[in-house]
Amino acid sequence: MRIRLFTTCLGDIFAQEAVLSTARILRRLGHEVTLPEQTCCGQPAYNSGFQNEARPFIGDFLNGFAGSDAVVAPSGSCVAMLRRGLLEFFGDDARARELEPRVFELSQFLLDVQGLKAPPGHFEARVIYHESCHLSHWLHEGDRARELLAGIAGLEVRTFREPQLCCGFGGTFAIHFPDLSLAMADEKLRDLGDPPPDYIVGSDEGCLMQLGGRLAAQGVRRPETLHLNVLLDRAGVGK
Amino acid sequence: MAVEEVVERVRKAVANRALHDAVARSVDRHSYAALRALAPDVRAVYKARARAARLRSVRSLPDLVAQFVLRAEARGVRVHMARDAREAVRIVAEIARACGAERVVKSKSMATEEVDLNAHLASEGIQVLETDLGEYIVQLAGQRPSHIVAPCLHMTRQEIARLFSREAGREIAEDTPSLTAFARERLREEFRRADMGISGGNFLVASDGAVVVVTNEGNGRMCTTVPPVHVAVVGVEKVVRDYEDLADVLRILAVEATGQVITSYLSIVRGPAGPGEEGPREVHVVLLDAGRSGILGGPREEVLACIRCGACLDICPVYRQTGGHAYGSVYSGPIGAVLTPLLREDPEAQALPFLSSLCGACSDICPVGIHLHDHLVALRARAVDRGVYFPQEAMAFAALRDAWTPPARYRLARRLLRGALRIGGGVPQLRAWTRGRRLPEVAARHVADRLLDEGLVKKER
């Protein structure tokens, strides 16, 4: 299959390993991966109420990605934005309606299009899985991405006691209400367990920046954050 | 500016960790009980039926209200239409004056909170005593309810014992039996002496002209049956078509609110007592519009389907940290952040939709399937249109759009980003992030170049 990669701005700026791993996994599964000209999905503006400022971002996405068999991104949050933006801003454009259901977060693609079920791999670590809200509530996937971890040898996975609790990132929310956002991160991080796991694993860089950035500011070295796609890549999924 | 007021209230609420502990304990109790009460597949069926019943009602609201009025009046209920808060309090005050009421007992009504009824009646020399246990406690504390189902959820047992002790003039122990015993003893006497009882209404049954009141304590029923005059103040959107639809909604209400499979008290008020019957000789229903009709037929219409179960407050990660008072509105949590700007025109109300991380847990839990996070996003855009947004953001997002679209410009901006962040490290937005969180290193190269170098992707165009 010919797959177009949407790298996301956070992926480009802060989390390039997640992007590289996404491409590697897709290549290992035999796909051709291409890279159209692209920018951000426009979510910061959109979620802050500036829809006119968000619209050109979606327009650029449509121009660069129309006619794709599939688009894959390493972020449920950006995928939710792209899908919503296509229908909301360009719903009367047939190209947008055709593209919308073909935009996937990697785990969605692997489970639903590729049909993977607990793919084998090997990765020695104890991890805690963070359910990102945009994947679970906006894209209605719940914690299905965990299925991708089930076949990995050496991996011990647990979940937060309150998996539905948002980490407090929320994009501009973290800047609008910094104290509140930090309190939400702290509540999440109180549930890491003792001893703490090696990694907090999630599939959205925003959440990982929030939780990892909080831990780093407190001088905590363990756990580190690890993007789900990087874990899958290092575990050799798709080989 | 409006957003700053919300930010400041939130900052104060978050600084109060005892508040968080009290709120978190209570909402978890509700959520877990709700989770245990029904199997997921059964819940899905109940939710679908409740949503269908509520949407049916909302979509034919004017007709159903007309039918309710006809049936209720036929049974001797006096129905009053209140276009806004002012009319509602005027109507209730007139009823009170006409029957010479001086002492009023009230229970379970967010609608009367919305119109600020107590203060208005007090200014006319009429004392209103809250009799729902939670509302009684909140009234004693000189506060407002902080949760639509559990008004004093933000308070600890110790705080309540202190309030009661002050009220009693003696020490009241902080165990539940002692607290409820005191409240019962104090309130019983008030029910007997009251000239008028005011209640809210969870639903109005159009086919029968009946007001339905759902409570767990029975105090609500005392308000609707013991005093000689009963006034129900009810939001006009609470109408349901008939008892079948009522059943579909009730089946999920108690589950979502408190995790009970059925409520303890279900009162169906069908009119004044006839000759030889016990009960109030006068029953009035005040149907409160106060902005609700304006929501009908528009893109936010489904918000009127809300059954005030409080599940979205209980699941909300923001409400958990702030409690209800930080919203500065009678209705708090996700539904409050959506409903308030629709009912109130002031800028502060318009700013409430920003008080959410948009996690969407509320939309998933809502038993009538209101797409709360979608409405929050849409109402943010409306707020911006009305000039309510965070400082400098209009400029910032226009600049971001110009710097990052089309993609060729993003490439350029991306190259300059590291330097820009270093120079701009002092901007308030960035400081808000770095105070308490470390920002990861900005990658030196564009990720596209690395992908191409590794031979992972082919470039297009």
Contacts between the chains, C-beta under 8 A, distances in Angstrom:
chain1	res1	chain2	res2	distance
A	4	B	460	7.7
A	5	B	451	7.4
A	5	B	457	6.0
A	7	B	447	5.1
A	7	B	448	7.0
A	7	B	451	7.7
A	9	B	404	7.7
A	9	B	410	8.0
A	11	B	447	6.4
A	12	B	414	6.8
A	12	B	443	7.1
A	12	B	446	6.5
A	12	B	447	4.3
A	12	B	448	7.7
A	13	B	414	7.4
A	13	B	417	6.6
A	13	B	442	5.7
A	13	B	443	6.2
A	14	B	440	4.6
A	14	B	441	7.6
A	14	B	442	6.9
A	14	B	443	6.9
A	15	B	440	7.5
A	16	B	443	4.9
A	16	B	447	4.7
A	16	B	450	6.1
A	19	B	447	5.1
A	19	B	451	7.0
A	20	B	447	7.6
A	20	B	450	6.4
A	20	B	451	6.6
A	20	B	454	6.7
A	20	B	456	6.7
A	23	B	451	5.8
A	23	B	454	7.9
A	23	B	456	4.0
A	23	B	457	5.7
A	24	B	456	6.2
A	27	B	456	6.0
A	32	B	458	7.0
A	33	B	456	6.3
A	33	B	457	4.7
A	33	B	458	7.3
A	34	B	457	6.0
A	34	B	458	4.8
A	34	B	459	7.4
A	34	B	460	5.1
A	35	B	448	5.8
A	35	B	451	6.1
A	35	B	452	7.5
A	35	B	457	4.3
A	35	B	458	7.0
A	35	B	459	5.6
A	35	B	460	6.3
A	36	B	460	4.5
A	36	B	461	7.0
A	37	B	406	7.8
A	37	B	407	4.0
A	37	B	408	7.2
A	37	B	460	7.2
A	37	B	461	6.3
A	38	B	407	5.4
A	38	B	410	7.6
A	39	B	404	5.0
A	39	B	405	5.7
A	39	B	406	7.2
A	39	B	407	4.8
A	39	B	409	7.9
A	39	B	410	3.9
A	40	B	404	5.6
A	40	B	410	7.1
A	44	B	397	7.3
A	44	B	400	7.1
A	45	B	397	4.3
A	45	B	400	6.6
A	45	B	401	6.8
A	46	B	377	7.3
A	47	B	358	6.0
A	47	B	377	6.4
A	47	B	380	7.2
A	48	B	354	8.0
A	48	B	380	6.6
A	48	B	384	7.6
A	48	B	389	7.0
A	48	B	390	7.1
A	48	B	393	5.9
A	48	B	397	6.7
A	49	B	353	8.0
A	49	B	354	7.7
A	49	B	377	7.9
A	49	B	380	3.4
A	49	B	381	4.7
A	49	B	382	7.7
A	49	B	383	5.7
A	49	B	384	3.7
A	49	B	389	5.9
A	50	B	381	7.7
A	50	B	384	5.9
A	50	B	389	7.7
A	50	B	393	6.9
A	50	B	394	7.2
A	50	B	397	4.3
A	51	B	381	4.9
A	51	B	384	7.9
A	53	B	397	4.0
A	53	B	398	5.9
A	53	B	400	7.1
A	53	B	401	4.6
A	54	B	397	8.0
A	56	B	401	5.6
A	56	B	405	4.3
A	56	B	406	7.8
A	57	B	401	7.4
A	57	B	404	7.2
A	57	B	405	5.8
A	59	B	405	7.6
A	60	B	405	5.3
A	60	B	406	5.5
A	60	B	407	5.9
A	64	B	407	6.8
A	64	B	460	7.8
A	133	B	357	7.4
A	133	B	358	7.6
A	133	B	359	3.7
A	133	B	360	5.7
A	133	B	361	6.9
A	134	B	360	7.4
A	137	B	359	6.1
A	137	B	360	3.2
A	137	B	361	5.8
A	137	B	363	6.6
A	137	B	364	5.3
A	137	B	373	7.3
A	138	B	360	5.2
A	138	B	373	7.3
A	140	B	364	8.0
A	164	B	315	6.7
A	164	B	359	8.0
A	164	B	361	5.0
A	165	B	317	5.1
A	165	B	320	7.8
A	166	B	317	4.2
A	166	B	357	4.8
A	166	B	359	3.7
A	166	B	361	7.0
A	168	B	317	7.0
A	168	B	357	6.1
A	169	B	357	7.0
A	170	B	356	7.6
A	170	B	357	3.2
A	170	B	358	5.9
A	170	B	359	7.2
A	171	B	358	7.8
A	172	B	390	7.5
A	172	B	393	7.9
A	173	B	354	7.8
A	173	B	356	7.2
A	173	B	357	4.7
A	173	B	358	7.1
A	174	B	432	7.6
A	174	B	433	6.4
A	174	B	437	7.9
A	175	B	429	5.1
A	175	B	432	4.5
A	175	B	433	6.0
A	176	B	3	7.7
A	176	B	7	7.0
A	176	B	354	6.1
A	176	B	390	5.7
A	176	B	432	8.0
A	177	B	7	6.5
A	177	B	10	5.5
A	177	B	11	8.0
A	177	B	355	7.2
A	178	B	432	4.4
A	178	B	433	7.4
A	178	B	435	6.3
A	178	B	436	6.8
A	179	B	10	7.2
A	179	B	11	5.3
A	179	B	14	4.5
A	179	B	15	7.1
A	180	B	10	5.4
A	180	B	11	7.8
A	180	B	14	5.1
A	180	B	318	6.6
A	180	B	321	5.7
A	180	B	322	6.7
A	181	B	357	7.5
A	182	B	436	4.7
A	182	B	437	7.2
A	183	B	14	5.1
A	183	B	20	7.1
A	183	B	321	4.8
A	184	B	317	5.5
A	184	B	318	7.5
A	184	B	321	6.1
A	184	B	357	7.1
A	185	B	437	7.7
A	187	B	24	7.9
A	187	B	317	7.7
A	187	B	320	7.5
A	187	B	321	7.3
A	209	B	437	7.8
A	209	B	439	7.7
A	209	B	440	6.2
A	210	B	437	6.9
A	212	B	438	8.0
A	212	B	440	7.5
A	213	B	433	7.8
A	213	B	437	3.7
A	213	B	438	4.8
A	213	B	439	6.5
A	213	B	440	7.1
A	214	B	436	6.8
A	214	B	437	5.3
A	216	B	437	7.7
A	216	B	438	3.9
A	217	B	436	5.7
A	217	B	437	5.3
A	217	B	438	4.8
